[in-house]
C-alpha cells in the first residue's frame, strides 16, 4: 500500500473527537504529495467553521502518526449539499435540507433546543433558518427578540423571512396578536404551515430547522407527510413519562420514511451553583435506552441550567449570549453531531435529472 493510501486510510478510520463517527463517514479526504510531506484536504458535508482549528490539529496528529512526519499542509473546508426527502416530495426552493425538531409531548424544552441548534449551525458558518411550526404556541418570536415584528410582502403573495442573529425566521406569531388564541382545527393548522413554508422567500439556506408542534396526532402526521424533510431529531427529558411519548414520535417519523438523525436529552442533569453537586432531577437513562432500543444516535445531553432559561427569555438564546458556557458548548456539540449524521445520509439527485413530459403525437 502506498504512503498516500496509508495516510488516507488512517484519516478515514479516525473517530473524530466529539462527533461519534469515523471521519470517512462525514468528509471527503484527499492525500497527495511525496511520502515525507503529505498534502491533505478534508471536505466536510456540514459546517465546521467554529471547530476548524481543533479539527486540523487533531487530524495533523493522525497524519504524523501514519506517515512519520507532519503534513506539509492540511486544509479543512465544508460543502453542504441537499439530502434526500420523502419519495413523493421534492426539496423546497431555496432550502437544501429541512430538519424537523420534534417531541412526543410538550414541556420538554423542544423550542429552546430548536432555536439553539439553528443558532449553532449559523455560528459554525452554515446558512440557517428557523420555521416555528408550533401554531398553537408560537414561542420563537419571543426567544429571538422579535416580538411585534411583521414580515414584509412586496407582491402580496410571498413574505420575506425576518432575521435575527444570522437566522432567517418565520412564525405564525409574526402574523397574529400575541394574546390571540389559535382556536383552529387540524386542516387550518396544516394550511397555515404550508403557507409559511412555501410562501416564505427562504434565501439559499443550507438548513431549515422546523420547530414542530408537540405530540403525534393527526396534525403532526399530516405535516410529516407534506413537508419535505431530510431528517428528524427527537427531544426528550430523562424521565420515563417523557421518553414513552418521545418513542412514539420517533416511530411516527419512521412510518413516513423520514430518517431519525438522533435523540437529544434535555434537562439531563443539574449542577448546583452553590456546591457543585450534580443531580439527575428528572431521572436518568431515558434517552440512552431509547437510543439503544431504536438504534439511533444520542446526539447530546443538555444541562438543566437557569442560565439557558434566562438568556432565552431575554431574546438572546444561550448559543448567542453565552457560547462558552457549559450549556452553549452542549448545544454546539449536539448541532455538530446532528449535521454530521445528516451528512452521512443519501444525497438528493432530483435537480440533475431532466423533467420528463409525455405529449400526444
C-alpha positions in Angstrom: 0.0 0.0 0.0 1.4 3.4 -0.9 2.1 6.0 1.7 -0.8 8.2 0.4 -3.1 5.3 0.9 -1.9 4.6 4.4 -2.4 8.2 5.4 -5.9 8.3 3.8 -7.0 5.1 5.4 -5.8 6.2 8.8 -7.7 9.5 8.4 -10.9 7.9 7.2 -10.9 5.4 10.0 -10.2 8.0 12.7 -13.2 8.7 15.0 -13.2 12.5 15.1 -13.5 13.7 18.7 -17.0 14.8 19.7 -18.7 13.6 16.5 -19.3 9.9 17.3 -18.4 8.6 13.9 -15.3 8.0 11.6 -14.1 10.8 9.5 -14.7 8.8 6.3 -18.5 8.9 7.0 -18.6 12.7 7.3 -16.0 14.0 4.9 -14.1 13.5 1.6 -10.4 13.0 2.3 -7.7 13.6 -0.3 -4.0 13.0 0.2 -1.2 13.9 -2.3 2.5 14.9 -2.3 5.5 12.9 -1.6 5.9 10.4 1.3 7.7 12.8 3.6 5.3 15.7 3.4 1.7 14.7 2.5 -0.7 17.4 1.4 -4.1 16.7 3.0 -7.5 18.1 2.1 -10.6 17.3 4.2 -14.0 18.5 2.9 -16.9 18.1 5.3 -20.5 17.7 4.4 -21.6 20.1 7.2 -20.4 23.4 8.7 -17.3 23.3 10.9 -16.1 26.9 10.9 -16.2 27.1 14.7 -14.1 24.0 15.1 -11.7 24.2 12.2 -8.5 24.7 14.3 -9.3 21.9 16.7 -10.1 19.5 13.8 -7.0 20.5 11.9 -4.8 19.9 15.0 -6.4 16.5 15.7 -6.0 15.3 12.1 -2.4 16.6 11.8 -1.5 14.3 14.7 -3.2 11.4 12.8 -1.2 12.1 9.7 2.1 12.3 11.6 1.4 9.0 13.3 0.6 7.3 10.0 3.4 8.8 7.9 6.1 9.6 10.4 6.1 13.3 9.6 3.6 16.2 9.9 1.6 17.2 6.8 3.0 19.9 4.5 -0.4 21.4 4.5 -3.9 20.4 5.8 -7.0 22.2 4.7 -10.4 21.8 6.3 -13.4 23.0 4.3 -17.1 22.4 4.0 -19.5 21.8 1.1 -23.1 21.3 2.1 -25.5 19.5 -0.3 -29.2 18.7 -0.4 -30.1 15.3 1.0 -33.0 13.0 0.1 -36.5 13.6 1.3 -39.7 11.5 1.2 -40.1 9.8 -2.1 -43.3 11.7 -3.2 -41.8 15.2 -2.3 -39.1 17.5 -3.6 -36.8 19.8 -1.6 -38.0 23.3 -1.1 -36.8 26.1 -3.4 -34.0 28.0 -1.6 -33.6 25.3 1.1 -31.1 22.4 0.8 -32.2 20.5 3.9 -35.1 20.6 6.3 -34.6 19.1 9.8 -37.6 18.6 12.0 -37.1 19.0 15.7 -40.0 17.2 17.5 -41.1 15.7 20.8 -43.8 13.3 21.8 -45.2 15.8 24.3 -44.9 19.4 25.4 -42.8 20.8 28.2 -39.5 19.1 27.3 -37.8 22.3 26.0 -38.1 21.4 22.4 -38.4 25.1 21.2 -35.4 26.1 23.2 -33.4 23.2 21.8 -34.5 24.0 18.2 -33.5 27.7 18.3 -30.1 26.9 19.8 -29.4 24.2 17.3 -30.2 26.7 14.5 -28.0 29.3 16.0 -25.1 26.9 16.5 -25.3 25.9 12.8 -25.2 29.6 11.9 -22.2 30.3 14.2 -20.4 27.4 12.6 -20.8 29.0 9.2 -23.9 27.4 7.8 -26.8 29.3 6.3 -29.6 28.5 8.7 -33.3 29.3 9.0 -35.9 28.5 11.6 -39.6 27.8 11.0 -41.8 28.0 14.1 -44.4 25.3 13.2 -45.9 25.2 16.7 -49.1 27.0 15.5 -50.9 26.7 18.9 -48.0 28.0 20.9 -45.5 30.0 18.8 -42.6 31.0 21.1 -39.7 31.7 18.6 -40.6 35.5 18.2 -40.1 35.9 22.0 -37.0 33.7 22.1 -35.3 35.7 19.3 -36.3 39.1 20.5 -38.7 39.7 17.5 -41.9 40.4 19.4 -44.1 42.8 17.5 -42.3 42.4 14.2 -44.2 41.7 11.0 -42.9 40.1 7.7 -42.7 42.3 4.6 -44.6 41.2 1.4 -43.6 43.0 -1.8 -46.1 41.3 -4.1 -49.0 40.4 -1.7 -48.4 36.7 -2.2 -45.0 35.9 -0.7 -43.2 37.0 2.5 -39.6 37.9 3.4 -38.4 36.0 6.4 -37.4 38.1 9.4 -33.8 38.0 10.6 -32.2 37.6 14.0 -28.7 36.6 15.0 -27.9 35.5 11.4 -31.0 33.3 11.2 -33.9 33.6 8.7 -37.1 33.2 10.7 -40.8 32.7 10.1 -43.6 32.1 12.7 -47.3 32.4 12.9 -46.5 34.6 15.9 -45.5 37.3 13.4 -48.9 37.3 11.8 -51.3 37.4 14.8 -51.7 39.3 18.0 -49.6 37.8 20.8 -52.7 37.3 23.0 -54.8 35.8 20.3 -55.6 32.1 20.9 -55.3 29.8 17.9 -58.7 28.1 18.0 -58.1 26.2 14.8 -58.8 22.6 13.7 -56.2 20.4 12.1 -56.8 21.3 8.4 -56.5 25.1 9.1 -53.2 24.4 11.0 -51.8 22.4 8.1 -52.8 25.0 5.6 -51.2 27.8 7.7 -47.9 25.8 8.0 -47.9 25.1 4.3 -48.3 28.8 3.5 -45.5 29.8 5.8 -43.3 27.1 4.4 -44.0 27.6 0.7 -44.7 31.4 0.6 -41.7 32.5 2.6 -38.8 33.5 0.3 -36.1 31.5 2.0 -32.8 32.7 0.6 -30.2 29.9 -0.1 -30.4 28.0 3.2 -28.2 25.1 4.0 -30.6 24.0 6.8 -34.1 25.0 7.8 -34.8 23.9 11.3 -38.6 23.2 11.9 -39.8 23.6 15.4 -42.6 21.0 15.2 -45.8 21.0 17.4 -45.6 18.6 20.3 -47.4 15.3 20.1 -48.0 12.5 17.5 -51.6 13.2 16.4 -53.2 13.9 13.0 -51.5 17.4 12.7 -48.0 16.0 13.2 -48.6 13.1 10.9 -50.0 15.3 8.1 -47.1 17.8 8.4 -44.6 14.9 8.2 -46.3 13.7 5.0 -46.4 17.1 3.3 -43.2 18.8 4.4 -40.1 17.6 2.5 -37.8 16.6 5.5 -34.2 15.3 5.2 -34.1 14.2 8.8 -35.7 14.5 12.2 -34.4 14.9 15.8 -36.4 13.8 18.8 -36.1 15.9 22.0 -37.0 14.3 25.4 -36.1 14.5 29.0 -34.7 11.6 31.0 -37.9 10.8 32.9 -39.9 7.8 31.8 -43.1 9.7 31.1 -41.4 11.9 28.6 -39.4 9.1 27.0 -42.5 7.0 26.5 -44.1 9.7 24.3 -40.8 10.5 22.6 -40.6 6.9 21.4 -44.0 7.3 19.8 -42.7 10.4 18.0 -39.6 8.6 16.7 -41.7 5.7 15.4 -44.1 8.2 13.7 -41.2 9.6 11.6 -40.1 6.1 10.6 -43.6 5.2 9.4 -43.5 8.1 7.0 -40.0 7.3 5.8 -38.2 10.2 7.4 -34.8 9.2 8.8 -34.3 10.0 12.5 -30.9 11.6 12.9 -30.8 11.1 16.7 -32.2 11.9 20.1 -31.4 14.9 22.3 -31.9 14.6 26.1 -32.8 18.0 27.6 -32.6 18.8 31.3 -30.3 15.8 31.7 -28.6 16.8 34.9 -28.4 19.9 37.2 -25.2 21.2 38.8 -25.7 23.2 41.9 -24.3 26.7 41.6 -23.5 26.7 45.4 -21.8 23.4 46.0 -21.2 21.9 42.5 -23.2 18.8 43.3 -24.6 17.2 40.1 -28.1 15.6 40.4 -30.4 13.9 37.9 -33.6 15.7 38.9 -35.7 14.1 36.2 -34.2 10.7 36.4 -31.6 9.2 34.2 -31.2 6.9 31.2 -34.4 7.6 29.3 -32.7 8.9 26.1 -29.9 6.4 26.3 -32.3 3.5 26.4 -34.3 4.9 23.5 -31.2 5.4 21.5 -30.2 1.7 22.1 -33.7 0.3 21.5 -34.2 2.1 18.2 -30.5 2.1 17.1 -30.3 5.8 16.7 -27.6 8.2 17.9 -27.7 10.0 21.2 -26.8 13.5 19.9 -26.4 15.3 23.2 -27.4 15.6 26.8 -28.2 19.2 27.7 -28.0 20.5 31.3 -30.8 21.9 33.4 -29.5 25.4 33.8 -31.2 28.5 34.9 -28.9 30.5 32.5 -30.5 28.8 29.5 -33.9 29.9 30.6 -32.7 33.4 31.4 -30.9 34.1 28.1 -33.8 32.6 26.0 -36.4 34.7 27.9 -34.2 37.8 27.1 -34.3 37.1 23.4 -30.7 36.1 23.2 -30.5 32.3 23.4 -27.6 30.6 25.1 -25.6 30.0 21.9 -25.5 33.7 21.2 -25.4 35.1 24.8 -23.0 32.5 26.4 -21.5 30.3 23.7 -18.6 29.3 26.0 -20.8 28.2 28.9 -21.5 24.5 29.6 -24.9 24.9 28.1 -23.7 26.7 25.0 -20.9 24.1 24.4 -23.5 21.3 24.8 -25.7 22.9 22.1 -22.8 23.2 19.7 -21.8 19.6 20.2 -25.4 18.4 19.6 -25.7 20.6 16.5 -22.4 19.3 15.0 -23.4 15.7 15.6 -26.8 16.3 14.1 -25.4 17.8 10.9 -22.7 15.2 10.8 -25.4 12.5 10.9 -27.2 14.1 8.1 -24.0 14.4 6.0 -23.8 10.6 6.1 -27.3 10.2 4.6 -28.1 9.8 0.9 -27.9 12.9 -1.4 -30.8 14.3 -3.4 -30.3 14.0 -7.1 -33.6 15.2 -8.3 -32.2 18.5 -9.6 -29.8 16.8 -12.0 -32.5 14.7 -13.8 -34.5 16.4 -16.6 -38.2 16.5 -16.2 -40.0 14.1 -18.5 -43.1 15.4 -20.3 -45.3 13.0 -22.2 -47.2 14.6 -25.1 -49.7 13.2 -27.6 -48.1 12.9 -31.1 
